[in-house]
């Protein structure tokens, strides 16, 4: 209770929405559960309260004895807490992977190429200005191999943030997760 600085002189129904979320988390953690299910726990919270809540959840996970199933549309929360991700679309699992694996496969790639325009393996969002190309790849290794076979030059890779990757997966669906 002290950590969250909840007013002790108010009833639960009289607390602000942020403080009610804090109280709910305190109640959920009071019995030291090894598994915690949270559905949009930071939705609608101001940035300070959201940060406090994420700090506590991160601490809970530190001992390696606890698991949190965390459902959210707030992509910044994902990067901070997760080790493994599961992407759902209308109840169907599109992809289940570790954050590390996911982030190692996705890149924005720019290159110079004078050949005819064609589809590149494992890529989406291909843009071209003259001979300069830029694409987003969901399978870095496969795309780089393809580019090398095409003899493109000046290949540069740029990491994407978890939020960018998530948006691409949700927009492209099965096309980017089957590979």
TITIVO-792347 format. One line per field, with one value per residue: residue number from 1; residue in three letters; y, x, z of N, C-alpha, C in turn. Coordinates in steps of 0.05 Angstrom, whole numbers, plus 32768, in hexadecimal, padded with zeros to 4 digits. Layout:
N
n <- [NUM,...]
res <- [ALA,...]
n_yy <- [Y,...]
n_xx <- [X,...]
n_zz <- [Z,...]
ca_yy <- [Y,...]
ca_xx <- [X,...]
ca_zz <- [Z,...]
c_yy <- [Y,...]
c_xx <- [X,...]
c_zz <- [Z,...]
This chain:
179
n <- [1,2,3,4,5,6,7,8,9,10,11,12,13,14,15,16,17,18,19,20,21,22,23,24,25,26,27,28,29,30,31,32,33,34,35,36,37,38,39,40,41,42,43,44,45,46,47,48,49,50,51,52,53,54,55,56,57,58,59,60,61,62,63,64,65,66,67,68,69,70,71,72,73,74,75,76,77,78,79,80,81,82,83,84,85,86,87,88,89,90,91,92,93,94,95,96,97,98,99,100,101,102,103,104,105,106,107,108,109,110,111,112,113,114,115,116,117,118,119,120,121,122,123,124,125,126,127,128,129,130,131,132,133,134,135,136,137,138,139,140,141,142,143,144,145,146,147,148,149,150,151,152,153,154,155,156,157,158,159,160,161,162,163,164,165,166,167,168,169,170,171,172,173,174,175,176,177,178,179]
res <- [UNK,UNK,UNK,UNK,UNK,UNK,UNK,UNK,UNK,UNK,UNK,UNK,UNK,UNK,UNK,UNK,UNK,UNK,UNK,UNK,UNK,UNK,UNK,UNK,UNK,UNK,UNK,UNK,UNK,UNK,UNK,UNK,UNK,UNK,UNK,UNK,UNK,UNK,UNK,UNK,UNK,UNK,UNK,UNK,UNK,UNK,UNK,UNK,UNK,UNK,UNK,UNK,UNK,UNK,UNK,UNK,UNK,UNK,UNK,UNK,UNK,UNK,UNK,UNK,UNK,UNK,UNK,UNK,UNK,UNK,UNK,UNK,UNK,UNK,UNK,UNK,UNK,UNK,UNK,UNK,UNK,UNK,UNK,UNK,UNK,UNK,UNK,UNK,UNK,UNK,UNK,UNK,UNK,UNK,UNK,UNK,UNK,UNK,UNK,UNK,UNK,UNK,UNK,UNK,UNK,UNK,UNK,UNK,UNK,UNK,UNK,UNK,UNK,UNK,UNK,UNK,UNK,UNK,UNK,UNK,UNK,UNK,UNK,UNK,UNK,UNK,UNK,UNK,UNK,UNK,UNK,UNK,UNK,UNK,UNK,UNK,UNK,UNK,UNK,UNK,UNK,UNK,UNK,UNK,UNK,UNK,UNK,UNK,UNK,UNK,UNK,UNK,UNK,UNK,UNK,UNK,UNK,UNK,UNK,UNK,UNK,UNK,UNK,UNK,UNK,UNK,UNK,UNK,UNK,UNK,UNK,UNK,UNK,UNK,UNK,UNK,UNK,UNK,UNK]
n_yy <- [7FE8,8018,8020,802D,805B,8063,8083,807A,8089,8087,8067,802E,8037,806D,807C,8094,8081,806E,8063,803B,8013,8009,7FF6,7FC8,7FAA,7FA4,7F84,7F57,7F46,7F3B,7F06,7EEF,7ED7,7EA6,7EA9,7EDB,7EFA,7F2F,7F5F,7F92,7FB5,7FE8,800B,8049,8063,8097,80AD,80AB,8089,805C,804F,8044,8016,7FF3,7FEF,7FD3,7FA2,7F91,7F88,7F5D,7F35,7F2D,7F05,7ED6,7EB0,7EBC,7EC6,7EEF,7EF7,7F24,7F4E,7F7E,7FBD,7FE5,7FF3,8003,7FED,7FB8,7FB2,7FBB,7F93,7F5E,7F1B,7EF5,7EF3,7EF3,7EF7,7F07,7F00,7F0D,7EE4,7EBB,7E9F,7EC0,7EC3,7EAA,7EB8,7EC4,7F04,7F13,7EF2,7F04,7F3A,7F34,7F23,7F4A,7F82,7FC3,7FD0,7FEE,7FF9,7FFB,7FF3,7FE2,7FC1,7FA1,7FAE,7F84,7F52,7F49,7F14,7F05,7F39,7F78,7FB5,7FD1,8005,8033,8061,8078,8057,8049,8021,800E,7FE2,7FBB,7F84,7F44,7F17,7F18,7EFC,7EDD,7F06,7F24,7EFD,7EF7,7F2B,7F2D,7F05,7F1F,7F44,7F78,7FB8,7FDF,7FD0,7FDC,7FD2,7FDE,7FDF,7FD1,7FEB,7FCB,7FDB,7FEB,7FBA,7F9C,7FB7,7FAE,7F76,7F70,7F8B,7F6F,7F3A,7EF4,7EF0,7F01,7EE1,7EAB,7E9C]
n_xx <- [8011,8027,804E,8030,8019,7FE3,7FA7,7F93,7F66,7F3A,7F02,7EFF,7EDE,7EDF,7F10,7F3E,7F3F,7F72,7F88,7F65,7F73,7FA7,7F99,7F7E,7FA9,7FC9,7FA7,7FA5,7FDA,7FE2,7FDE,800B,800B,8020,8013,7FF7,7FC1,7FB7,7F8F,7F92,7FA9,7FC0,7FA3,7F87,7FA1,7FC7,8009,802F,8018,8011,8047,8059,803A,804D,8082,807C,8066,8091,80B7,809E,80A5,80DC,80F3,80EE,80CA,8096,805F,8041,8008,7FFA,7FCF,7FC9,7FC0,7FE2,801C,804E,8050,805A,808F,80AC,809F,809B,80B1,80A1,8075,8032,8009,7FC8,7F8F,7F4F,7F45,7F65,7FA5,7FD9,8010,8043,8079,80BC,80D0,8103,8111,80EB,80FA,812C,8123,8106,810F,811D,8133,8160,8177,819E,818B,8187,8168,812C,80EE,80D6,80B7,80D1,80EC,80CB,80BC,809C,8079,8098,80BD,80D0,80FE,8117,8152,8158,8142,8114,80FF,80D5,80E6,80D0,80EC,8129,8159,814A,8139,8169,8189,816E,8173,81AB,81B1,8199,81BE,81C0,81D5,81F5,81DA,81B6,81A3,816F,8158,8116,80E4,80BF,808A,8084,808C,8062,8035,803C,8036,8001,7FE7,7FF5,7FEC,7FE4,8006,8039,804A,804D,807A]
n_zz <- [8000,8010,7FE9,7FBB,7FCB,7FDC,7FF1,8032,804B,802C,800D,7FE1,7FB5,7FB1,7F9E,7F6C,7F26,7F18,7F4B,7F5A,7F38,7F4B,7F7E,7F6F,7F59,7F86,7FA5,7F83,7F86,7FBB,7FCD,7FBA,7F84,7F54,7F20,7EF9,7EDB,7EB1,7E93,7E69,7E92,7E98,7E7B,7E6D,7E96,7EB6,7EA1,7ECC,7EF5,7ED6,7ECB,7F00,7F0B,7EE4,7EF6,7F26,7F12,7EF3,7F1B,7F36,7F11,7F11,7F32,7F18,7F25,7F1C,7EEF,7EBF,7E9A,7E6B,7E4E,7E1D,7DFA,7DFB,7DE3,7DF7,7E29,7E1F,7E0E,7E3C,7E62,7E4D,7E3D,7E1B,7DE4,7DCC,7D96,7D87,7D5D,7D56,7D7C,7D69,7D68,7D4D,7D4F,7D7A,7D9F,7DB8,7DD2,7DC6,7D9A,7D74,7D6F,7D59,7D26,7D09,7CDF,7CC4,7C85,7C5A,7C17,7BDB,7B98,7B55,7B36,7B1A,7B38,7B6B,7B94,7BD5,7BFB,7C38,7C46,7C52,7C44,7C1B,7C01,7BCD,7BB3,7B7C,7B73,7BA7,7BDB,7C0F,7C40,7C6C,7C91,7CA7,7CAF,7CB6,7CA8,7C7B,7C57,7C51,7C39,7C08,7BF3,7BEC,7BC5,7B9B,7B92,7BA9,7BC1,7BF6,7C26,7C60,7CA3,7CD2,7D13,7D2B,7D56,7D8C,7D8A,7D54,7D3A,7D4F,7D3B,7D04,7D03,7D14,7CEB,7CBC,7CC8,7CC0,7C95,7CA3,7CCC,7CC1,7CA7]
ca_yy <- [8000,8030,8023,803A,8074,8064,8091,8066,8094,8086,804D,8027,8043,808A,807F,809A,8068,8065,8057,8022,7FFF,8003,7FE5,7FAD,7F9C,7F9D,7F6D,7F40,7F3D,7F36,7EEA,7EE6,7EC2,7EA1,7EB0,7EF2,7F01,7F4B,7F67,7FAF,7FC1,8004,801A,8061,806E,80AC,80A1,80A6,8072,8045,8049,8037,7FFC,7FE2,7FEA,7FBD,7F89,7F89,7F7D,7F43,7F22,7F2B,7EED,7EBF,7E9D,7EC5,7ECA,7F01,7EF9,7F40,7F55,7F9B,7FCA,7FFA,7FE6,800A,7FDB,7F9E,7FB2,7FBC,7F7C,7F43,7F09,7EE6,7F01,7EE4,7F09,7EFC,7F0E,7F02,7ECC,7EA8,7EA5,7EC5,7EBF,7EA9,7EB9,7ED4,7F1F,7F13,7EE6,7F16,7F53,7F2E,7F1D,7F60,7F99,7FD5,7FCC,7FFF,7FEF,8006,7FDE,7FED,7FAD,7FA4,7FAC,7F6A,7F4C,7F3E,7F00,7F0C,7F56,7F87,7FD2,7FD8,8020,8038,807B,8074,803E,8045,8012,800A,7FCF,7FB0,7F67,7F34,7F01,7F26,7EEA,7ED6,7F1E,7F2A,7EE9,7EFE,7F44,7F26,7EF7,7F33,7F55,7F93,7FC5,7FF2,7FC6,7FE6,7FC8,7FEF,7FD2,7FDC,7FE9,7FB7,7FE6,7FE9,7F9E,7F94,7FC3,7F9F,7F5B,7F72,7F94,7F5B,7F21,7EDB,7EF3,7F06,7ECF,7E90,7E98]
ca_xx <- [8000,8039,805B,801E,800F,7FC5,7F9C,7F87,7F4E,7F24,7EF7,7F08,7ECD,7EE5,7F2B,7F40,7F41,7F8E,7F8B,7F55,7F84,7FBC,7F8D,7F79,7FC2,7FD1,7F96,7FAD,7FF5,7FE2,7FE2,8023,8005,8036,8008,7FE6,7FB5,7FB0,7F83,7F93,7FAB,7FC9,7F92,7F7B,7FAF,7FDA,8023,803C,800C,8018,8063,805A,802E,8060,8099,8074,8064,80AC,80C3,8091,80B0,80F9,80FC,80EB,80B6,807B,8058,802A,7FFB,7FF4,7FC2,7FC9,7FC3,7FF6,8034,8065,8051,8064,80AD,80B7,8099,8098,80C5,8094,805D,801E,7FF8,7FAE,7F7E,7F34,7F48,7F77,7FC1,7FE9,802D,804C,8096,80CA,80D5,811E,810F,80DC,8109,8144,811B,80FA,8121,8119,814B,8162,818C,81A0,8187,817E,8159,810F,80DF,80CA,80B2,80E8,80E4,80C6,80BC,8084,807C,80AE,80BB,80E6,8103,812D,815F,8159,812B,8111,80EA,80D4,80E8,80C8,80FF,8142,816C,813F,813A,8185,8192,8161,8180,81C6,81AE,8192,81D6,81BB,81EC,81F0,81C6,81B7,818D,8167,8146,80FC,80DA,80AA,8071,8082,8089,8047,8023,803F,802B,7FE4,7FDD,7FFB,7FE0,7FF1,801B,8054,8050,804F,8095]
ca_zz <- [8000,8011,7FCF,7FA8,7FD7,7FDB,8008,8043,8057,8018,8006,7FC6,7FA0,7FAF,7F93,7F50,7F16,7F1B,7F65,7F5B,7F2A,7F5E,7F93,7F63,7F57,7FA2,7FAC,7F73,7F8E,7FD7,7FD3,7FAB,7F6F,7F41,7F06,7EFA,7EC2,7EB0,7E7A,7E66,7EAD,7E98,7E69,7E78,7EAD,7EAF,7E9E,7EE6,7F01,7EC4,7ED0,7F1A,7F08,7ED5,7F07,7F38,7F03,7EEC,7F34,7F3B,7EFE,7F14,7F40,7F06,7F30,7F16,7ED3,7EBB,7E80,7E6A,7E35,7E1B,7DE1,7E00,7DDA,7E07,7E40,7E16,7E0D,7E57,7E73,7E43,7E33,7E06,7DD9,7DBE,7D87,7D81,7D4B,7D5A,7D8C,7D5C,7D6C,7D34,7D54,7D95,7D9D,7DCC,7DC9,7DBB,7D7F,7D64,7D69,7D49,7D0B,7CFB,7CDA,7CAE,7C75,7C43,7C05,7BC0,7B85,7B3B,7B28,7B19,7B51,7B6F,7BB0,7BE3,7C0F,7C54,7C4A,7C4F,7C43,7C0A,7BF4,7BBB,7BA7,7B69,7B78,7BC4,7BE5,7C2B,7C46,7C86,7C8F,7CBE,7CB0,7CAE,7C9B,7C61,7C47,7C4A,7C25,7BEF,7BE9,7BE3,7BAC,7B87,7B8F,7BB1,7BCF,7C0B,7C39,7C7C,7CB4,7CE8,7D26,7D2F,7D72,7D90,7D81,7D37,7D33,7D57,7D28,7CEA,7D06,7D15,7CD1,7CA8,7CD1,7CBA,7C80,7CAE,7CE2,7CB8,7C9E]
c_yy <- [8019,8036,8033,8054,8078,8073,807C,8070,8094,806A,8047,8035,8061,8090,8087,8080,805D,8057,803D,800C,7FF6,7FF0,7FC9,7F9D,7F93,7F84,7F54,7F35,7F35,7F19,7EDE,7ED1,7EBF,7EA8,7EC6,7EF8,7F1E,7F53,7F86,7FBD,7FDE,8016,8032,806D,8084,80A0,809B,808C,8059,803C,803A,801A,7FE9,7FDC,7FD2,7FA2,7F7F,7F7C,7F61,7F2E,7F1C,7F11,7ED4,7EAA,7EA5,7EC9,7EDD,7EFE,7F15,7F47,7F73,7FA5,7FE1,7FEE,7FEC,7FF7,7FC0,7F9D,7FAF,7FA2,7F61,7F35,7EFB,7EF4,7EED,7EF8,7EFB,7F0D,7F00,7EE6,7EB7,7EB1,7EA8,7EBD,7EBD,7EA6,7EC8,7EF0,7F21,7F08,7EF9,7F2E,7F4D,7F2A,7F36,7F77,7FAA,7FD4,7FE0,7FF5,7FFE,7FEF,7FEA,7FD9,7FB3,7FA0,7F90,7F67,7F40,7F2B,7F0C,7F2A,7F61,7FA4,7FDA,7FF3,8024,8055,8079,8058,8037,8037,8011,7FF6,7FC7,7F91,7F5A,7F1B,7F0C,7F14,7EE4,7EEE,7F25,7F17,7EF0,7F17,7F3E,7F17,7F0A,7F47,7F73,7F9E,7FD7,7FE9,7FD1,7FDC,7FDC,7FE0,7FE0,7FDA,7FD5,7FC1,7FE5,7FCD,7F95,7F9E,7FB4,7F83,7F5D,7F7B,7F7E,7F40,7F09,7EDD,7EF5,7EF3,7EB2,7E89,7E8B]
c_xx <- [8012,8046,804A,8013,7FF1,7FBB,7F8D,7F6D,7F36,7F1B,7EFF,7EF8,7ED2,7F00,7F29,7F43,7F5E,7F92,7F7B,7F65,7F9B,7FB1,7F88,7F93,7FCC,7FC1,7F9F,7FC8,7FF6,7FE7,7FFA,801D,801D,802D,7FF4,7FDC,7FAC,7FA6,7F82,7F96,7FB3,7FB8,7F85,7F89,7FC2,7FF6,8032,8032,8012,8035,8067,8050,8041,8079,8093,8072,807F,80BA,80B8,809E,80CE,8102,80FA,80D7,8099,8078,8040,8021,7FF0,7FE9,7FC0,7FCA,7FD7,8011,804D,8067,805E,8082,80B9,80B5,809E,80B2,80BB,807A,804B,800B,7FDF,7F9F,7F63,7F36,7F5A,7F94,7FCF,8006,8032,806A,80A3,80CE,80F0,811E,8101,80ED,8122,813C,8111,810E,8115,8134,814A,8179,818A,819D,817B,816C,813B,8103,80D2,80C5,80CB,80DE,80E1,80C6,80A0,808B,8095,80A9,80D4,80E6,811B,8138,8162,813F,812C,80FA,80EB,80D4,80DF,80D9,811A,8154,8163,8140,8156,818F,8187,816E,819C,81C5,81A8,81A9,81D1,81D3,81E2,81DA,81CA,819E,8188,8153,812B,80F5,80C4,808F,806E,807E,806C,8032,8024,8032,800C,7FD8,7FDF,7FF0,7FF1,8007,8037,805B,8053,806B,80A7]
c_zz <- [8000,7FF6,7FBB,7FB3,7FD4,7FF4,8019,804F,8043,8013,7FE9,7FB1,7F9D,7FA4,7F75,7F40,7F18,7F36,7F68,7F4D,7F3D,7F74,7F88,7F61,7F73,7FAA,7F9D,7F7D,7FAB,7FDE,7FC4,7F96,7F5D,7F24,7F09,7EDE,7EC3,7E94,7E7A,7E81,7EAD,7E86,7E78,7E90,7EA4,7EAF,7EB8,7EF3,7EF0,7EC9,7EEB,7F19,7EFA,7EE5,7F1A,7F29,7EFB,7F04,7F3A,7F29,7F03,7F21,7F2F,7F0F,7F29,7EF8,7ED2,7E9E,7E7E,7E4F,7E34,7DFE,7DE3,7DFB,7DEA,7E1F,7E38,7E18,7E29,7E66,7E67,7E3B,7E1A,7DFE,7DCB,7DB1,7D80,7D6E,7D4B,7D67,7D80,7D60,7D51,7D38,7D72,7D93,7DB4,7DC1,7DBC,7D9E,7D6C,7D5B,7D58,7D2C,7CFB,7CF8,7CC4,7C9F,7C5D,7C31,7BEA,7BAC,7B6B,7B2B,7B27,7B34,7B54,7B8D,7BBD,7BF8,7C2B,7C59,7C45,7C4C,7C34,7BFE,7BE3,7BB2,7B96,7B6E,7B96,7BCD,7C03,7C2F,7C63,7C83,7CA9,7CC1,7CA5,7C9E,7C7E,7C4E,7C3E,7C36,7C09,7BE3,7BDE,7BC8,7B95,7B82,7B95,7BC0,7BE5,7C1E,7C55,7C8B,7CCB,7CF9,7D27,7D4D,7D74,7D87,7D63,7D2E,7D38,7D43,7D0D,7CEC,7D06,7CFA,7CBC,7CAE,7CC9,7CA6,7C8C,7CC4,7CD9,7CB1,7CB2]
